Amino acid sequence: MRIALVSPYDYSYPGGVTVHIQHLRDNFLQAGHEVKIIAPSSKPIDDCEGVIPCGRPYSVPASGSIARIALSLRLSTKVKTILAEDFDIVHLHEPLMPTLPITTLRFSETVNVGTFHAHNDRSLAYFYGRRILKRWFRKLDGKIAVSKPAMDFAGKYFPGYYNIIPNGIDVERFSNALPFENLMDGKLTILFVGRLEKRKGLKYLIRAFAKVKKEMPNTRLIIVGPDGGLRRGYENTIEKNDIPDVHFLDYVSSEDLPRYYKSADVFCAPATGQESFGIVLLEAMAAGTPVIASDIEGYSQVVSHGKEGLLVPPKDENALAMTIVHLLADRDMRSEMGRRGVESAKGYSWTMVAKMVSSYYERLLSEGTTISGDTTEVSPADVQAPEKAQFKIGRWRL
């Protein structure tokens, strides 16, 4: 198959959707398909084989984060030129985002597939723009959501038939990593990975760590992730309350990131909501690190409470602190949860995910018609996602 993978986001800037697309591309190439990535880029990417830059991205606030997307209304000529390559499949990620995916949908005359990644409580853009966006939504011959929360969010504004195919993970990269020797010094390490923005809930982890430190002085907190504008406030809180052993790491290379997971005794994800899928949870699980995460829908479908980790109520620093102390004090529990996490993560390998997506392509091509419906339900006949993607909702208890 000749496949075009379209992203609305800056290709030269790290992000979950970009990584998702790159892994699909790599696996499709290994399977013998021809693949092009079409995306805006703020930097030259001539050295990236198979990537076609299209549009200049701008930073736009979106759902408590920052989206780097192309906003130009003059992409038509270039998009039509690219589509002249006669693709069998045009696969658009966040297909209703401005302006590259919508422009591509406008001119694409082949089989169009859209993957919906996001999960938010609401979307003003979808709410006020859905009458216009439905025109392009109807051009999607197939629709994928990475999770049930993502499906529910998209389906609230655009009802239809969605296949749930989860995000993937490079399991071996995380499971085979070696820990940092300097972190194997006897101290217990709590790890946070994520952009420093409000919805990631880091302030609750910092407050919880202050309580943990009093109960277990031999602990440290490592915070990995770019500043989303809140780091100075976090540092002021830490200094004001005299909380020792908190370490910020702005940038961590792709080679070092798995080593931090492998060096941690516990991984914490205290997000407050709006998480469609827990990629960072899978990364920790693949590294064999037990997880403590907020009991929100995007996370509880990945981690089963008491199996790969523990779930706590969001925004509850006391419950979070109590759970951290409980898990750090029980080496055997950590070891068993880590072992189970590795086994669960194997079900989300990129090889499996890419096969699910390519099987869906083949189904659409063979049927030659749009798969549609009146509700956002998943058919049992569809390619099945790993067990955790069957929407098991964990409940916090301790």
Secondary structure, DSSP 8 states (H G I E B T S, - for coil): -EEEEE-SB-TTS--HHHHHHHHHHHHHHHTT-EEEEEE--SS--TTSTTEEE-S-EEEEEETTEEEEEE--S--HHHHHHHHTT--SEEEEESTTSTTHHHHHHHH--SEEEEEE----S--HHHHHHHHHHHHHHTT-SEEEESSHHHHHHHHHHS-S--EE----B-HHHHHT----GGG-SS-EEEEEES-BSGGG-HHHHHHHHHHHHHH-SSEEEEEES-B-S-HHHHHHHHHHTT--SEEEES---TTTHHHHHHH-SEEEE---S--S--HHHHHHHHTT--EEEE--HHHHTTS-BTTTEEEE-TT-HHHHHHHHHHHHT-HHHHHHHHHHHHHHHGGGBHHHHHHHHHHHHHHHHHH-S----SS----TTS----GGGGT-------
